[in-house]
Amino acid sequence: MKNLLAIGICAAGLLGLGTQSAAAQDDRAGTQAMEELLVPVTPRTVALGSALTGGLGDLSAVEAVQSNPAGLLNATGTSAMFSRSQYVADIGVNFVGVSQAFGNNAIALTLTSWDYGDILRTTEDAPDPSADAPLTYTASTFALGATYGRQFTDRIGAGFTLKALGRTIDNVNSNGIAVDAGITYVVADAGLRFGVSLQNLGTEMTFSGTGLQRDVPNPGPNGNLPVAGEIDDLAAQLPSSLNFGASYTRRFEGDISMSAIAGFTAASYDLDQYSAGLELGYANLVYARGGVRLTPEPDQDFWQGWNLGAGLNLDVSNTRLRVDYAFRPTNFFGSVNVFSVGLNL
């Protein structure tokens, strides 16, 4: 009973925070830091419309923590995953993670990194880059996470993730810390799963570095001598969100399985989002997936809203090998392709 009471209090706290965020979301849209945290980076998550807060029974533990830290409890033994996203504008997104189960407990380490390639440098004095000898600079973003999960009863589990965040643009950088927390409730005999998670609750982020330093003219009796100065960057909050999810899995004759999932996200810096997905499997070997993620104003959305994917599971020398793919179209740029390879030992 004490465990159930503690979990109930946590759930109430999550709901309260989400309500406060939703009240201001329209006025604050587009002003958050580290928007990359909102982009799903694993194929199954993308293909199913980012509706995996409730989880799935055979979902990789490393992949599950991206939607709900309590999903880490899917872990049995050791699991690992590497995912690569070819994002818009030739941006590459890499995700790697490993998890380990210890009885009713499990831990995981994950890393997501963004590579933006070489970017043409422009200045106030030279707004057009030179075609003969173009100057470039680089930028990068990372999120390093450590997750712990515990199974309290045969149905209730919880987990949290502590994330170190960093972003570098040329010679300026910004760092921060964020926390994810989540709860799952599983009715295994009925094929039902429910989940709630709070993501990206953390410190404000500001940029600093030599790129913000400027010499300011200071007219005086000895001439116009410059004085060293620095631009103060305004602090920006992280894109926190409150997520609810549910899933239902049923198996049919002929080794056919079906999983239907649904989710709702109340975002602090964006419109509410509604998501749903459907996965069909055969003999725990091949899977076909599709999903949607919609907002009340789809004409303002960067994404078209629908996603597709497929997966293949193979048993190789007592090792479960997972290969997955997802396709995500946009309204303004080229489509996004996501690939992953995972192992379960």
N, C-alpha and C positions, 0 to 999 in steps of 0.2 A: 504493500500500500504506500509506503514512503516513496518508493521509486515512481509509482504512478502519480503521486501528488507532485513530486518534483518535475516530472515531465509535463504535467498539466499546467503548472505555473510557468514553465518555459514557453509552452505553446501560447499561453495568454499574453506573455510579454512580446513574443514575435508578432502576434496579431495586432497588438497596440502600436508597435513601431510601424507596421505596414500601413495602418490607418492614417497615422500622421504623415507618412510619406505621400500617400495617395492624394491627400488634400491639397498639396502644393505642386503636384507633378506637372500640370499644364504650364504654370508660370516659370518653372525651372528647367523646362526641356532644353537640352543641348548645352547646358552649362556645367556638366559634371567632368571630373577628371577620370582618366583611365577607362574610356569607353570600351576599350578592347576586352575588358572583363565580361562584357555582355555577349560577346561573340562565342557561340558554341564551337568547340575545336575537335570533337570526335564524331565519326560518321553516323553512328547509331543515334546520337543526340540530335544531330542535324536532320537526319531522315525522318525522325519521329516528331518533328516540330518543336524540339526543346521542351517536351512535356514529360520529362522523366523524373520529376520530383517525387512521384510515388514509387518509382523504380520498377524493375522487372526481375523475375526470379533468376534468370540466367544472364543478367547484365554483368559485364565485367566490373569488378570492384573499383578498379582504377578509373574507369569511365564513369561509374555511378557517382563518385564524389564531385564531379563537375556540376551536377544538378542538385545533389543533396548529400552532405557528408555522412549521413546515416546509411546511405547506400553502400558504404564501405563494408557493411556487414554481409554483403554478398560473397565476401572473400572466403575461400576455402583453400588453405595452403598459401602458395605464392602465385601472384599474377603480375604481369607486366604488359605495357602497351606503348607503342610509338605511333603517333598520328601526324600526318602532314596535310596542311590545307594550302591550296593555291588560291589565295584571296584576290580581291580586285586590285587593279593597278600593279600587277606583278609583285604583290606583297606575299611573303611566305610566312606561314605560321606553323611552328613545330610544337608538339606536345609529347611528353614522355613521363611515364609514371610506373611505380612499382608498389605492391601492397603485400602484407603478410598477416595471416590470421593466427591468433593465439587463444584457442578456446573461445570464450565469449567476447574477446577483444580483437581488434584489428588496427593496424597502422598503415599509412601510405605516405609516400613522397611523390610530388608531382612538380613538373616545370613546364610552363608555357612561354615560348619566346617568339617575338615578332621581328622579322627582318624586312626593312623597307627598301633595301637596295641603295644605290647611289642616287642622290637627289641633286638636281642642278641648283647651284647657288646664285642667288640674286641679292642685290643690295639697293639702297636708295640711289646711289650714284650709278649703278649698272643694273637696271631692271631687266635687261635682256641678256641672257648668257651668251658668251662668245661661242660661235660655232666652230672656230678653229681650235681653241684650247679651253673647252668648258671646265669650269670649276665645280666640284661636287662636295657634298657632305653626307654623312650617314646618320641614321636614327635607329633606335631599337627600344623594345619594351619587353619586360619579363615579369612573370608572377611565379614565385616559388612557394609551394604549399606543403604543409605537414598536417596530416589528418589522423584523428583518433576516433574510433567508434566502439561502442559497447552494447551488447545485447542484454537488456534488463530482464525480459521474459521471453517466452517462445514467440511472442507477437510484437513486442515493443522494443525498439532500438533507437539509439541517438548517437550523434557524432558532431564533431566540430573540426574546422580547418583554420589554421593560422597561416596567413599568406604574407610574404615579403614582396613588395611591389617596387618596380623601378622603371624609369623611362629616361632615355638620353636623346637629345636632339642637338647634333653638332657639339658645341662646347657648353651646353646647359643640361642640367639633369634634375630629376625629381624623384623622391623616394617616399614610401609610406608602408603602413601595415593595415591589413584587413582581416576580418574574421567571418567565416561562414558557420552556421549552426543548423542542425536539422533533426527531425524525428520521423520515424516510419512506424506504421502499424500494419501488420501482415495477418491476413486470414488465409492461411495456406490451403486449408481443405476446401475453401470456396474459390480460390484463385484470385483473391482480391488483395490489393495493396493500396495504402494511403500514405501520403507524406506531406510535410510542411517544412520549408527551409527559409532562412534569412541569409542573404548573400551580400558580401561586400560592405559590411559595416566596419568603418575604420577611420583612420586619421585623414585630415585634410592634406592636400598635396600642393606644393609650390615649387617653382623652378628657381634654381640658383646656378651660378657659375660665371666664368669669364665672359661668356657671350652676352651677359646682361650689364657688363661694365662699360661705362661711357665716359669720355673726357668732356667736361662741360666748360665752355669758354667763360673766363672770369676777367673782364676788363679791369685794369688797375693802373696805377702810376707807372709801373714797369712794363706795360704792354699787356696784350691779350694772352695771359698765361692760363692754360687749361688746368682744371681741377678734376681729380679723379672722382667719379660718381658711379652709382649703380642703380639700375631700374628695379623697383620692388614689384615682384609678381604677386597678383592676387591669389589667395588660397581658394582651392576648389575641392568640394566634397566628392567622395566616391559614389558610384551609381548603385546604391543599395536597393534591394528588392525583396519582397515577400512573395513566396511561391507556394501554391497548393497543387497537389497532383493526386491522381488515382489511376489504377490500372487493373485490368481484368484479363486473365489468361485462361483459355480453355483448350483442352486437347480432344481431338476427334479420332475416329477410326481411320486407319491407313496412315498412321504416324504424322498426321497433320495437326498443327497447333495454330492458334490465333490469339493475339494480344491486342486489346484496345486500350488506349491511354488518353487521358485528358488532363489539362492543366490550366491554371490561372496565375498571372503574375501582376502584382501591384508594384510598379516601379516608381522610385522617388523622383526621377528626372525624365520620365517619359510617360506615354499613355499606357493604360492597362493593356495587357496582352492576353489573348485566349489561344490555347493550342490543343491539338488533338492529333493522334497518330494511330496507324494500324500496321501490325506486323503479322505476316503469314510465314510459317515455317514447315519444313518437311523433314522428318526423321532426325531432328536436331542437327541437320546438315546444311541446308540452304535456306535463306530467308529473303523475302521481298518486303520492302517497307515504304510507307508513304505518310506524309504528315502535313499539317497546316499550322501556321502561327499568324494570327490576325490581330489588328488593332481597330478601335472605333473609327479611325480615319485612315483607311488603307491608301488613299491617294497621296499621303505624306510619308508613306513607308518606303525605305530604301529597298526592301525585299519584296518579291512578288507574293510571298506568303505560303507557297507550296514547295514541298521538298520530296525527293525520291531517294531510295537507297537499296542496297543488297548486301548480303553477308554470306560467308562460307565458314563452317566450323569443321575442323579435321582432327582426328585422334592420331597422333604420331608418337610412338614409343612412350605411352602413358602421359603424353603432354597434349593439352588441348590447344590447337592453333586456330586463331580467329583472324580472318581477313574481311574487312568491311570497306564499303564505298558509299558516298552520299553526294547528291547533286542539289545545289541551291541556287536558283536564278535570282537576278536582281532586276530592278526597274531601269537602272541608268548605266550599268557597266556590264562586263562579261560575267558569266556564271561562275560560281565557286564550286570547286571539286575538293573532296576530302577523302583521304585514304588512311587506313590504319592496319597494323599488324599487332596481334596480342597473343600472349601465352598464359596458360593456366597450368601450374604444376601440382 
